[in-house]
């Protein structure tokens, strides 16, 4: 009996254990944690340049144009008037004495002819009076003087109604006017320029740059593939005094350059490339301007050491050119700097 009971108990334990094991096998297995992938860190790419020795220049460069040294500005003085006709336009060739602009005469031309006739009559009467008595001669002489004064005044009035060319040359400016338009006294209507006497005008907007140029400085000129060296003959500080506000403003921002000879094909308005070196230093340390950094008054560069480590170094910049800057202290030749 007891043996039978023991077998039953053992069988029950075996069944229970089997059920437990079977239940465990039905539960989902926990996933193993994945190991992080091995990623190679990205290498930083720097734009670098070597500190070198060489020459550095500071220069003014720009496009100038040929203009005449000698110009004649035509404007009415005393009083203006209404336009009868403008007889020229830009580009025309004129001779000294040619009429450029005519104001409405209001019958002044006829008055002048009538006075010319009166003057001739007075001259004839004076010649006839020479054969008479002295009193008749004096009267004829006084009448001649009166008619001459009248004629001179009318002639001056007539001349004031037209503008004539003061020189042989080319019309480089003619005001756009129509018949009947009123013009003021001292209004510039026509400018005639002598095309045989030319120089280059270079406009410089930066007042600091233009002050660095002196009369006599060399200027490298390129005109239509021809190169020539000219001389600066006028700067703002050496320009002549003028009451013309437009001309004074032009002089304040313009350098004038004289050439030893005019390049073939150059004429009024021809464009020329101009370069004037204002400062030059040789055998100095220099870097590109993009390598120099500034922050709150501090000037520094970033130096790449051993190809991977960056170090900031304070420097003292010197002469600055168009693309490069001199380094006075802080760097040595051969160092590698990182550009911005």
C-alpha positions, 0 to 999 in steps of 0.5 A, a space after each residue: 500500500 505504501 509503495 503504491 502511494 509513493 509511486 503516485 506521488 512521484 508521478 504527480 511530481 513528474 507531471 507538475 515539473 513537466 507542465 512547468 517546463 512546458 509553460 516556460 517554453 511557451 513564454 517569448 524569449 527576451 531579445 539580446 541587446 545589439 552592440 552599437 555599430 563601429 563608426 569611424 569619426 568624420 575627419 574635418 577638412 580645412 582650407 589651409 595655406 602656408 605662410 610665405 615670404 614675398 612682396 606685397 603691394 597696395 594699389 589703386 586699380 580701376 577703369 579710367 577714360 580718355 578726355 581732352 586736356 583742353 575744353 571750351 564750355 559755352 554758356 550765355 553770360 549776363 542774361 539768358 533767353 529763349 532758344 531759336 536753334 541749337 546747331 550742333 549735337 554730340 560728336 560733331 566736329 566744329 571750327 573756332 567761330 562756328 555758331 553753336 546756339 542761337 537765341 531768339 533775336 526779337 528783331 535785333 538782327 534788323 536793328 543791327 543792320 539799320 544801325 550799320 547803315 546809319 554808321 556808314 552814312 555818318 562816315 560818309 558825312 564826316 568825309 564830306 565835312 572835311 571840305 567845309 568849315 571847322 564847325 561842320 566837321 566837328 558836328 559830323 565827327 560827333 555824329 559819327 561817334 554817336 552812331 559808332 557807339 550805338 552800333 557797338 552796343 547793338 553788336 554786343 547785344 547781337 553777339 550775346 544772343 549766340 554762342 560760338 565755338 572758342 576752339 577747333 574740336 569735337 562736341 562732347 556735350 550738347 544740352 537737349 533743348 527745343 525751340 522756344 525753351 528758356 535757358 538761364 545765364 551761365 547754364 552750360 549748353 555745349 562743351 567742345 573738346 580738343 581731340 588731339 590733346 588727351 589724358 586719362 581721368 580715373 575716378 576714385 570714390 575712396 578718399 583715403 586711397 586717393 590721398 595716398 597718390 602724389 603728383 608724379 606717381 607712375 601709373 600702369 595703363 592698358 588700352 586695347 592690349 597695349 601697355 604704357 606707363 603714364 604719370 599722375 599730373 593732377 590729384 585732388 590736392 593739386 587741382 585748380 580752384 574753381 567756382 563751378 560746383 560740378 567741376 569742383 566735385 569732379 576734381 575732388 574724386 579724380 586722378 588725371 594721368 598724362 601719357 608719353 604718347 596716345 595709344 593707337 585708336 584711343 580717342 575721347 571716351 576710350 576706356 583704359 585699365 589703370 593701376 597705381 601702386 601706392 605702397 610696396 614692401 619686399 621680403 615680408 611674411 604674408 598670408 591671404 586676407 581670408 586667413 586673418 581673423 578679427 574679433 573685438 579689436 583682436 587680430 589672430 589666425 588659426 594654425 594647424 599643427 601636426 595636421 590635426 590640432 588647431 591653435 589660435 595665435 595673435 598676430 600684428 598685421 601690416 600692409 594690406 593689399 587687394 588679396 594679401 596681408 603682411 604679418 609683422 609679428 606672430 608667425 614664422 615662414 612655413 606655418 600652416 594657417 586655416 582660412 575662413 
